[in-house]
């Protein structure tokens, strides 16, 4: 059973990192990633990393600013966020996209102020 636990800042500086602790067995076909949901908007994909080969993919608006990665022990997934913008304010969710379902973390608030 995969379980995810996010940690990260609330009010953020221009650059911050979110962490997602991963427990349980993760299949190589799983995509570990981040989604976000801003007030009044639907949840959207931000970035993911394929567990098997480490390949990554990003939402166009964060490409070049955000970086998803994992530690060598494969117990933590990170989202390094640089050049944060007001529109990045949202609740960020860690997620594991498996073949048949998603596993979600509880979410962590990221607020970017001017």
C-alpha contacts under 8 A as a table, 3 or more apart, distances in Angstrom:
res1	aa1	res2	aa2	distance
1	X	23	X	7.87
1	X	24	X	5.30
1	X	25	X	6.62
2	X	22	X	6.99
2	X	23	X	5.64
2	X	24	X	4.49
2	X	25	X	6.14
2	X	26	X	6.63
2	X	103	X	7.09
3	X	22	X	5.93
3	X	23	X	5.24
3	X	24	X	6.43
3	X	103	X	7.18
3	X	104	X	7.80
3	X	105	X	7.35
4	X	20	X	6.23
4	X	21	X	5.61
4	X	22	X	5.00
4	X	23	X	6.64
4	X	94	X	6.80
4	X	95	X	7.32
4	X	103	X	7.55
4	X	104	X	6.56
4	X	105	X	4.82
4	X	106	X	7.91
5	X	20	X	5.27
5	X	21	X	5.05
5	X	22	X	6.87
5	X	94	X	7.50
5	X	105	X	5.36
5	X	106	X	6.83
6	X	18	X	7.09
6	X	19	X	5.54
6	X	20	X	4.25
6	X	21	X	6.34
6	X	93	X	7.34
6	X	94	X	6.44
6	X	105	X	6.32
6	X	106	X	7.07
6	X	107	X	6.43
6	X	108	X	6.46
7	X	18	X	5.98
7	X	19	X	5.21
7	X	20	X	6.31
7	X	108	X	6.69
8	X	17	X	6.62
8	X	18	X	4.66
8	X	19	X	6.25
8	X	108	X	6.73
8	X	110	X	7.97
9	X	12	X	6.02
9	X	16	X	7.49
9	X	17	X	7.92
9	X	18	X	7.34
9	X	108	X	7.81
9	X	109	X	7.35
9	X	110	X	6.41
10	X	108	X	7.45
10	X	109	X	5.39
10	X	110	X	4.89
10	X	111	X	5.86
11	X	110	X	6.08
11	X	111	X	4.75
11	X	112	X	6.13
11	X	113	X	7.39
12	X	15	X	7.27
12	X	16	X	6.52
12	X	110	X	6.55
12	X	111	X	5.97
12	X	112	X	5.54
12	X	113	X	7.55
13	X	16	X	6.48
13	X	84	X	7.71
13	X	112	X	7.14
14	X	82	X	6.14
14	X	83	X	5.34
14	X	84	X	5.08
14	X	85	X	7.86
14	X	112	X	7.89
15	X	80	X	7.48
15	X	81	X	5.40
15	X	82	X	4.27
15	X	83	X	6.05
15	X	84	X	6.32
16	X	80	X	6.06
16	X	81	X	5.25
16	X	82	X	6.64
17	X	78	X	6.64
17	X	79	X	5.46
17	X	80	X	4.33
17	X	81	X	5.79
18	X	78	X	5.58
18	X	79	X	5.03
18	X	80	X	6.49
18	X	81	X	7.89
19	X	76	X	6.57
19	X	77	X	5.78
19	X	78	X	4.57
19	X	79	X	6.51
20	X	76	X	5.39
20	X	77	X	5.02
20	X	78	X	6.25
20	X	94	X	6.28
21	X	75	X	5.90
21	X	76	X	4.56
21	X	77	X	6.60
22	X	74	X	7.69
22	X	75	X	4.98
22	X	76	X	5.57
22	X	77	X	7.36
23	X	75	X	6.65
26	X	30	X	6.64
26	X	51	X	7.55
27	X	30	X	5.45
27	X	51	X	7.15
27	X	52	X	7.50
27	X	98	X	7.88
28	X	50	X	7.25
28	X	51	X	4.97
28	X	52	X	3.92
28	X	53	X	7.66
29	X	50	X	6.83
29	X	51	X	6.45
29	X	52	X	6.13
29	X	98	X	6.97
29	X	99	X	7.27
30	X	50	X	6.07
30	X	51	X	5.62
30	X	52	X	7.48
30	X	96	X	6.43
30	X	97	X	5.58
30	X	98	X	4.78
30	X	99	X	7.02
31	X	48	X	6.01
31	X	49	X	5.48
31	X	50	X	4.41
31	X	51	X	5.82
31	X	96	X	5.75
31	X	97	X	5.02
31	X	98	X	6.68
32	X	48	X	5.43
32	X	49	X	5.28
32	X	50	X	6.27
32	X	51	X	6.55
32	X	77	X	7.59
32	X	94	X	7.54
32	X	95	X	5.85
32	X	96	X	4.56
32	X	97	X	6.31
33	X	46	X	7.48
33	X	47	X	5.43
33	X	48	X	3.80
33	X	49	X	5.99
33	X	68	X	7.68
33	X	77	X	7.91
33	X	94	X	5.81
33	X	95	X	5.26
33	X	96	X	6.33
33	X	97	X	7.76
34	X	45	X	6.53
34	X	46	X	5.42
34	X	47	X	5.39
34	X	48	X	6.29
34	X	79	X	7.66
34	X	92	X	6.68
34	X	93	X	5.52
34	X	94	X	4.64
34	X	95	X	5.85
35	X	43	X	6.56
35	X	44	X	5.42
35	X	45	X	4.46
35	X	46	X	4.99
35	X	47	X	7.10
35	X	92	X	5.73
35	X	93	X	5.11
35	X	94	X	6.48
35	X	95	X	7.15
36	X	43	X	5.47
36	X	44	X	5.46
36	X	45	X	6.64
36	X	46	X	6.69
36	X	90	X	5.84
36	X	91	X	5.40
36	X	92	X	4.25
36	X	93	X	5.82
37	X	41	X	6.29
37	X	42	X	5.94
37	X	43	X	4.32
37	X	44	X	6.30
37	X	90	X	5.18
37	X	91	X	5.25
37	X	92	X	6.58
38	X	41	X	5.40
38	X	42	X	7.29
38	X	43	X	7.38
38	X	89	X	6.46
38	X	90	X	4.17
38	X	91	X	6.33
39	X	90	X	7.00
45	X	58	X	7.94
45	X	59	X	6.50
46	X	58	X	5.77
46	X	59	X	4.96
46	X	62	X	7.27
47	X	56	X	7.18
47	X	57	X	5.53
47	X	58	X	4.27
47	X	59	X	6.12
47	X	68	X	6.66
48	X	56	X	5.56
48	X	57	X	5.49
48	X	58	X	6.70
48	X	68	X	6.84
49	X	54	X	5.54
49	X	55	X	5.49
49	X	56	X	4.41
49	X	57	X	6.72
49	X	68	X	6.84
49	X	69	X	7.20
50	X	53	X	5.93
50	X	54	X	4.96
50	X	55	X	5.35
50	X	56	X	6.48
51	X	54	X	5.53
51	X	55	X	7.92
56	X	68	X	7.30
58	X	62	X	6.66
58	X	63	X	5.66
59	X	62	X	5.60
59	X	63	X	6.21
60	X	63	X	5.21
62	X	65	X	5.30
62	X	66	X	5.56
63	X	66	X	6.16
64	X	67	X	7.54
65	X	81	X	6.15
65	X	82	X	5.06
65	X	83	X	6.13
65	X	84	X	7.73
66	X	79	X	6.64
66	X	80	X	5.46
66	X	81	X	4.49
66	X	82	X	5.97
67	X	78	X	7.89
67	X	79	X	5.63
67	X	80	X	5.02
67	X	81	X	6.64
68	X	77	X	7.20
68	X	78	X	5.56
68	X	79	X	4.60
68	X	80	X	6.36
69	X	77	X	5.76
69	X	78	X	5.22
69	X	79	X	6.65
70	X	74	X	6.05
70	X	75	X	7.53
70	X	76	X	5.60
70	X	77	X	4.31
70	X	78	X	5.84
71	X	74	X	5.25
71	X	75	X	6.57
71	X	76	X	5.72
71	X	77	X	6.73
72	X	75	X	7.89
73	X	76	X	7.73
74	X	77	X	7.51
81	X	84	X	6.53
84	X	88	X	6.44
84	X	112	X	6.93
85	X	88	X	5.40
85	X	89	X	7.63
85	X	112	X	6.51
86	X	89	X	5.79
86	X	111	X	7.81
86	X	112	X	5.21
86	X	113	X	6.30
86	X	114	X	7.02
87	X	112	X	7.87
88	X	110	X	7.71
88	X	111	X	7.63
88	X	112	X	6.84
89	X	109	X	7.86
89	X	110	X	5.46
89	X	111	X	4.65
89	X	112	X	5.43
90	X	109	X	6.07
90	X	110	X	5.54
90	X	111	X	6.60
91	X	107	X	5.93
91	X	108	X	5.35
91	X	109	X	4.29
91	X	110	X	5.93
92	X	107	X	5.31
92	X	108	X	5.26
92	X	109	X	6.18
92	X	110	X	6.89
93	X	104	X	6.78
93	X	105	X	5.75
93	X	106	X	6.62
93	X	107	X	4.34
93	X	108	X	6.54
94	X	104	X	5.99
94	X	105	X	5.14
94	X	106	X	7.84
94	X	107	X	6.86
95	X	102	X	6.62
95	X	103	X	5.56
95	X	104	X	4.56
95	X	105	X	6.18
96	X	102	X	5.50
96	X	103	X	5.02
96	X	104	X	6.56
97	X	101	X	6.25
97	X	102	X	4.60
97	X	103	X	6.66
98	X	101	X	5.26
98	X	102	X	5.80
98	X	103	X	7.78
